């Protein structure tokens, strides 16, 4: 079986995202077959609301 987890969260900078990725990698280090797909995407704009 394969376990997949997809998480998304805002970051303030690329550097902050890389630090989180390193921490997650450290947690998964005991699992040699673990794979992390890492990427940064822009936050989509929120739709305008009309009152």
Z-matrix of the N, CA and C atoms (Angstrom, degrees):
N
C 1 1.446
C 2 1.514 1 109.52
N 3 1.305 2 115.22 1 160.56
C 4 1.457 3 121.50 2 179.44
C 5 1.519 4 108.54 3 -128.63
N 6 1.315 5 116.75 4 129.57
C 7 1.461 6 122.17 5 176.59
C 8 1.520 7 108.20 6 -97.20
N 9 1.323 8 117.38 7 128.32
C 10 1.462 9 120.62 8 174.85
C 11 1.524 10 108.62 9 -122.68
N 12 1.314 11 115.24 10 141.38
C 13 1.464 12 122.20 11 177.47
C 14 1.521 13 106.63 12 -134.05
N 15 1.313 14 116.10 13 127.77
C 16 1.468 15 119.74 14 177.38
C 17 1.530 16 107.64 15 -117.02
N 18 1.331 17 115.97 16 123.46
C 19 1.457 18 120.64 17 -177.65
C 20 1.528 19 108.21 18 -127.05
N 21 1.300 20 116.32 19 141.96
C 22 1.457 21 120.69 20 174.62
C 23 1.521 22 109.24 21 -134.88
N 24 1.314 23 116.32 22 137.73
C 25 1.461 24 120.39 23 179.69
C 26 1.524 25 108.77 24 -157.09
N 27 1.331 26 116.83 25 152.22
C 28 1.463 27 119.41 26 179.88
C 29 1.525 28 111.35 27 -75.95
N 30 1.323 29 115.47 28 148.51
C 31 1.468 30 122.23 29 174.55
C 32 1.528 31 108.05 30 -131.50
N 33 1.321 32 114.78 31 158.85
C 34 1.463 33 120.12 32 -179.88
C 35 1.523 34 113.17 33 -88.71
N 36 1.354 35 116.40 34 -18.81
C 37 1.467 36 118.95 35 -177.96
C 38 1.523 37 109.85 36 -159.91
N 39 1.332 38 115.48 37 163.83
C 40 1.463 39 120.66 38 174.80
C 41 1.524 40 110.03 39 -60.35
N 42 1.328 41 115.64 40 -40.11
C 43 1.468 42 120.17 41 -178.81
C 44 1.523 43 111.42 42 -61.21
N 45 1.331 44 116.67 43 -40.76
C 46 1.459 45 120.30 44 178.76
C 47 1.529 46 109.96 45 -64.07
N 48 1.321 47 117.05 46 -42.00
C 49 1.463 48 120.80 47 178.63
C 50 1.526 49 110.71 48 -61.44
N 51 1.317 50 116.88 49 -41.75
C 52 1.469 51 120.84 50 179.78
C 53 1.526 52 110.65 51 -65.20
N 54 1.319 53 117.60 52 -38.05
C 55 1.469 54 120.55 53 177.52
C 56 1.528 55 110.80 54 -62.84
N 57 1.332 56 117.37 55 -42.77
C 58 1.468 57 120.39 56 177.12
C 59 1.521 58 110.84 57 -63.14
N 60 1.322 59 116.62 58 -40.81
C 61 1.466 60 120.55 59 179.14
C 62 1.523 61 110.53 60 -61.43
N 63 1.343 62 116.76 61 -41.16
C 64 1.466 63 120.64 62 178.13
C 65 1.524 64 111.09 63 -62.50
N 66 1.334 65 117.03 64 -41.25
C 67 1.468 66 120.78 65 179.76
C 68 1.525 67 110.78 66 -64.42
N 69 1.332 68 116.77 67 -41.60
C 70 1.467 69 120.59 68 178.17
C 71 1.525 70 109.76 69 -65.76
N 72 1.324 71 117.35 70 -40.84
C 73 1.468 72 121.33 71 177.28
C 74 1.519 73 111.12 72 -60.06
N 75 1.330 74 116.80 73 -40.24
C 76 1.464 75 120.56 74 178.76
C 77 1.526 76 111.33 75 -62.37
N 78 1.319 77 116.93 76 -40.30
C 79 1.467 78 120.85 77 179.39
C 80 1.526 79 110.60 78 -64.94
N 81 1.334 80 116.50 79 -37.63
C 82 1.465 81 120.77 80 -177.25
C 83 1.531 82 113.42 81 -88.22
N 84 1.313 83 117.84 82 -1.32
C 85 1.468 84 121.91 83 -176.95
C 86 1.530 85 114.23 84 -53.18
N 87 1.348 86 119.91 85 -36.18
C 88 1.465 87 119.34 86 179.65
C 89 1.537 88 114.10 87 -67.78
N 90 1.330 89 117.36 88 -10.23
C 91 1.468 90 121.21 89 -178.71
C 92 1.528 91 107.61 90 -105.94
N 93 1.342 92 118.27 91 98.06
C 94 1.470 93 119.78 92 -174.64
C 95 1.529 94 113.98 93 -62.37
N 96 1.327 95 117.92 94 -26.49
C 97 1.467 96 120.25 95 -178.66
C 98 1.530 97 112.64 96 -87.11
N 99 1.327 98 117.93 97 -0.60
C 100 1.467 99 120.33 98 -178.47
C 101 1.525 100 110.13 99 -64.71
N 102 1.319 101 115.20 100 142.12
C 103 1.460 102 121.61 101 179.50
C 104 1.523 103 108.17 102 -131.96
N 105 1.306 104 116.86 103 135.28
C 106 1.460 105 121.26 104 178.37
C 107 1.523 106 108.29 105 -116.12
N 108 1.325 107 116.24 106 124.51
C 109 1.464 108 121.72 107 172.42
C 110 1.522 109 106.25 108 -98.40
N 111 1.319 110 116.18 109 109.68
C 112 1.460 111 122.11 110 -173.67
C 113 1.514 112 109.84 111 -111.46
N 114 1.320 113 116.54 112 135.08
C 115 1.450 114 119.80 113 176.41
C 116 1.516 115 111.14 114 -161.54
N 117 1.305 116 115.51 115 157.76
C 118 1.458 117 122.09 116 175.85
C 119 1.520 118 107.97 117 -116.66
N 120 1.321 119 115.74 118 134.65
C 121 1.461 120 120.33 119 177.37
C 122 1.525 121 108.40 120 -131.24
N 123 1.316 122 117.57 121 150.51
C 124 1.465 123 119.04 122 177.78
C 125 1.529 124 110.29 123 -67.65
N 126 1.314 125 115.41 124 148.35
C 127 1.462 126 120.06 125 176.59
C 128 1.522 127 107.15 126 -73.60
N 129 1.344 128 117.31 127 127.90
C 130 1.463 129 118.48 128 179.38
C 131 1.531 130 110.62 129 -65.34
N 132 1.325 131 117.31 130 144.11
C 133 1.466 132 119.05 131 179.28
C 134 1.526 133 110.77 132 -65.27
N 135 1.318 134 114.84 133 144.87
C 136 1.466 135 119.32 134 177.48
C 137 1.524 136 108.75 135 -77.83
N 138 1.327 137 116.29 136 141.22
C 139 1.469 138 117.98 137 178.24
C 140 1.531 139 110.41 138 -66.68
N 141 1.318 140 114.88 139 146.14
C 142 1.462 141 119.19 140 178.28
C 143 1.517 142 109.43 141 -69.62
N 144 1.323 143 115.35 142 141.95
C 145 1.466 144 119.99 143 175.67
C 146 1.519 145 107.98 144 -110.32
N 147 1.296 146 115.29 145 136.49
C 148 1.466 147 120.83 146 179.84
C 149 1.516 148 108.37 147 -107.87
N 150 1.313 149 115.87 148 124.62
C 151 1.469 150 120.36 149 -177.98
C 152 1.503 151 111.19 150 -89.85
